[in-house]
Amino acid sequence: MENQNALVVFQNKKIRRIWHENDWFFSVINIVSALEASTLPKRYWSDLKAKLSEKGFEPYDKIVQLKMPAEDGKSRETDCANTKNMFRIIQSIP
């Protein structure tokens, strides 16, 4: 991959992604922020993880923590999902 840490833009929101183990992984917080009008996307994601677990989707098996550049320029670990698992998360957002 030429640019392994590339931002994509969806509805004017920046979504961090990284090429990892031959697949694109996207920042879950960035996706939640782009799709949900929540002022606290981290809290929304925390609540959504619990709901997903109740429905049989085990986020802890499907989510990986990867280092990505944060707004302050430092690399920080954040919850990430590959395309397949991200679609499942997106389907769970009303």
GUGU-637449 format. One record per residue: x, y, z of N, C-alpha, C in turn. Coordinates in steps of 0.05 Angstrom, whole numbers, padded with zeros to 5 digits, always signed. Example, Ala and Ser with C-alpha at 12.3 -4.5 7.8 and 13.67 -1.06 7.14 Angstrom:
<atoms>
+00264-00114+00156+00246-00090+00156+00264-00066+00156 +00257-00045+00142+00273-00021+00143+00258+00001+00157 
</atoms>
This chain:
<atoms>
+00017-00024+00000+00000+00000+00000+00018+00025+00000 +00011+00043-00017+00027+00068-00019+00024+00085+00006 +00000+00091+00014-00005+00108+00037-00020+00092+00058 -00005+00081+00077-00016+00062+00096-00033+00076+00118 -00029+00101+00123-00044+00116+00142-00058+00139+00127 -00081+00134+00117-00094+00153+00100-00121+00162+00112 -00126+00188+00111-00152+00198+00119-00172+00195+00096 -00196+00189+00102-00217+00190+00082-00238+00210+00094 -00254+00221+00076-00273+00241+00085-00301+00230+00078 -00319+00231+00097-00347+00224+00094-00364+00245+00106 -00381+00258+00091-00398+00279+00100-00382+00300+00116 -00360+00308+00105-00342+00329+00116-00330+00321+00143 -00330+00295+00149-00318+00285+00174-00293+00268+00166 -00271+00273+00180-00247+00258+00174-00248+00231+00188 -00242+00210+00173-00242+00183+00184-00214+00171+00181 -00202+00165+00203-00175+00153+00203-00177+00124+00195 -00158+00115+00179-00156+00087+00172-00127+00079+00169 -00122+00053+00172-00095+00043+00170-00095+00016+00157 -00074+00011+00141-00071-00015+00128-00057-00034+00148 -00071-00055+00156-00061-00073+00176-00068-00102+00169 -00049-00120+00169-00054-00148+00162-00070-00151+00137 -00061-00138+00116-00073-00140+00089-00103-00131+00088 -00110-00112+00104-00138-00103+00105-00138-00074+00115 -00158-00058+00106-00162-00032+00117-00177-00034+00144 -00167-00019+00164-00180-00017+00190-00187+00012+00194 -00212+00017+00203-00222+00044+00206-00226+00050+00236 -00223+00075+00243-00228+00084+00271-00257+00083+00276 -00265+00067+00296-00294+00064+00303-00305+00091+00312 -00289+00105+00329-00298+00131+00339-00304+00151+00317 -00286+00151+00296-00290+00169+00274-00316+00162+00258 -00321+00136+00254-00345+00128+00240-00370+00135+00256 -00369+00130+00282-00392+00137+00299-00397+00167+00298 -00376+00183+00299-00378+00212+00298-00390+00221+00272 -00383+00208+00250-00393+00216+00224-00423+00209+00220 -00432+00187+00233-00459+00177+00229-00479+00186+00250 -00469+00191+00273-00487+00198+00296-00482+00226+00305 -00503+00240+00312-00500+00268+00320-00492+00271+00349 -00482+00251+00361-00474+00251+00389-00451+00270+00394 -00452+00285+00416-00430+00303+00423-00408+00287+00437 -00415+00262+00445-00395+00245+00459-00393+00218+00444 -00379+00218+00421-00378+00193+00406-00365+00169+00421 -00347+00175+00439-00334+00154+00455-00355+00141+00473 -00372+00157+00485-00393+00146+00503-00413+00131+00486 -00420+00141+00463-00439+00127+00446-00428+00100+00438 -00402+00099+00431-00389+00074+00423-00389+00055+00447 -00384+00064+00471-00384+00047+00494-00411+00035+00499 -00433+00050+00496-00460+00040+00499-00467+00020+00477 -00458+00027+00452-00463+00010+00429-00449-00017+00432 -00425-00018+00443-00411-00043+00448-00427-00062+00465 -00439-00050+00486-00456-00067+00504-00480-00078+00490 -00493-00061+00473-00516-00070+00458-00509-00092+00438 -00486-00088+00425-00477-00108+00406-00472-00135+00419 -00460-00134+00443-00454-00159+00457-00480-00174+00464 -00500-00159+00471-00526-00171+00478-00538-00185+00454 -00532-00175+00430-00543-00187+00405-00525-00208+00393 -00504-00216+00407-00487-00237+00397-00462-00229+00381 -00459-00203+00376-00435-00193+00363-00415-00186+00384 -00394-00201+00386-00374-00196+00407-00353-00176+00397 -00357-00151+00405-00338-00130+00395-00309-00135+00404 -00306-00148+00427-00279-00152+00437-00264-00173+00420 -00278-00189+00405-00265-00208+00387-00260-00196+00359 -00275-00176+00352-00274-00164+00325-00260-00137+00324 -00256-00125+00346-00244-00098+00347-00215-00101+00356 -00198-00086+00343-00170-00086+00351-00162-00057+00358 -00143-00055+00376-00132-00029+00383-00107-00024+00366 -00108-00003+00350-00085+00004+00333-00077+00033+00338 -00051+00039+00335-00042+00066+00339-00048+00082+00313 -00061+00105+00318-00067+00123+00296-00061+00151+00305 -00055+00169+00286-00049+00197+00294-00075+00210+00305 -00071+00222+00329-00093+00236+00341-00093+00266+00332 -00113+00281+00341-00114+00309+00333-00090+00325+00341 -00077+00317+00363-00053+00331+00373-00028+00322+00359 -00030+00304+00339-00007+00295+00324+00007+00270+00335 +00000+00263+00360+00012+00240+00372-00003+00215+00364 +00012+00192+00364-00001+00166+00358-00014+00155+00384 -00039+00148+00381-00053+00137+00404-00069+00112+00395 -00071+00093+00414-00087+00069+00408-00117+00076+00408 -00131+00066+00388-00159+00070+00386-00173+00045+00375 -00198+00041+00381-00213+00018+00371-00216+00020+00341 -00209-00002+00328-00211-00003+00298-00224-00028+00290 -00237-00027+00267-00250-00051+00255-00244-00052+00226 -00242-00076+00215-00239-00079+00186-00266-00073+00172 -00266-00073+00146-00289-00065+00131-00313-00082+00138 -00310-00109+00139-00332-00127+00145-00345-00121+00172 -00328-00119+00192-00338-00114+00219-00349-00086+00222 -00338-00067+00208-00347-00040+00209-00376-00038+00197 -00382-00053+00177-00409-00053+00166-00428-00063+00187 -00421-00083+00202-00439-00093+00223-00444-00071+00244 -00423-00057+00251-00426-00035+00271-00443-00013+00259 -00439-00006+00235-00455+00015+00222-00485+00007+00221 -00490-00018+00215-00518-00027+00215-00532-00025+00242 -00516-00024+00263-00527-00022+00290-00533+00006+00299 -00524+00026+00283-00529+00054+00290-00555+00062+00277 -00575+00071+00294-00601+00078+00283-00599+00103+00265 
</atoms>
